[in-house]
Amino acid sequence: MPPIRQLLSSLAATAVLATAFAGAGPTATARAAQAPVQPVAPRAAVDATIPLTLKNNSARGEQVYVYNIGTLLSTGQQGWADASGTFHPWPAGGNPPTPAPDASIAGPANGQSKTIRMPQFSGRVYFSYGQKLDFRLTTGGLVQPAVQNPSDPNRNILFNWTEYTLNGAGLWINSTQVDMFSAPYAVGVKAPDGTTKTTGHLKAGGYNGFLNALRNQSGGWGNLIQTRADGTVLRALAPGHGIESGALPASVMNDYINRVWTKYASSTLTVTPFGDQPNTKYFGRVSGNTMNFTNSAGAVVTSFQKPDADSVFGCYKLLDAPNDLVRGPISRTLCAGYNRSTLLSNANQPDTSSANFYQDGVTNHYARAIHAQMADGKAYAFAFDDVGNHESLVHDGDPREAFITLDPFS
């Protein structure tokens, strides 16, 4: 299971708690969360901890701070790991939230590497430049940064994170832009034979190429970029957060959504949600404000109200995707089709050919620009970017070492 799916579950409650502190709703990754994490017993093939080597190729001079936080899968406890991989549960928080223990690890200087150990977690590795992150604890757990809120204490800190799950079945680790595009990095995993799989690197010039693509895209997309008072670019918000913060018009996807609604009022959208089950198909038709899906026997299995842009970008609300075998898989497919703007060009979904993605003038230009600048074309630019296996994820069932490479801002 990719870590973004397991992490969604493990961090759902803590992300929701961010409302109490940051004054903002759940992060985009948490919007897709449904099921609680279940403890996973380790098996002999995977050590209790494995090395994580951080390489600093950023060409920046600031001190780097690293945090390894998440859920300890053997117990279900939330906490953090120190440089040796030792787990520390979070203490009780408060209301208002109280400062969390300093979980930071001094990262490598530019041009250097540092190896720490990661335990069997479903969690995140955060890294920040020049300043420690401000984590707080409520009575229910950890509050995650929510930088779409201008009053969030981490708003003016340059930081990013990777998501991972390490358990008895191996390591899944990905780069993610589901919430924001920020400090560039790549991830990797070393297999027992010494080979390394990596993903997340930008093309040469890709960092500035992405930012310029947003700046040059009409319709308010450049407003997603956040800068510090000194002019430093901190990040570009994902478009759902852009709508939430007022940076992007809430109507930005309306034209495409309306055209989809018109098309499937008189024709059928066929969804085949499981690649290994080609005979499992669902058939969508619009009636009024509702798209009804039937199975092969003609019975209605689920229905969706006409979505708005926020539902599309966040893959939630009117496109909610529960962890079931019908509505969730259909919703995932619809969400990918809306974000990639393939629902009009192909009545059979999912369309898995990246050559067909983002071809309409109304599309998720944030996701389009990210994928265009990735060295391998892979990214997690929205919650269900793994539909069709276009996500920036590496996995090994017997990992010997994990890697995070901090890349140049160019």
Summary of the structure (lengths in Angstrom):
residues: 410
radius of gyration: 20.8
end to end distance: 32.6
largest distance: 63.2
contacts: 1425
relative contact order: 0.17
helix: 22%
strand: 30%
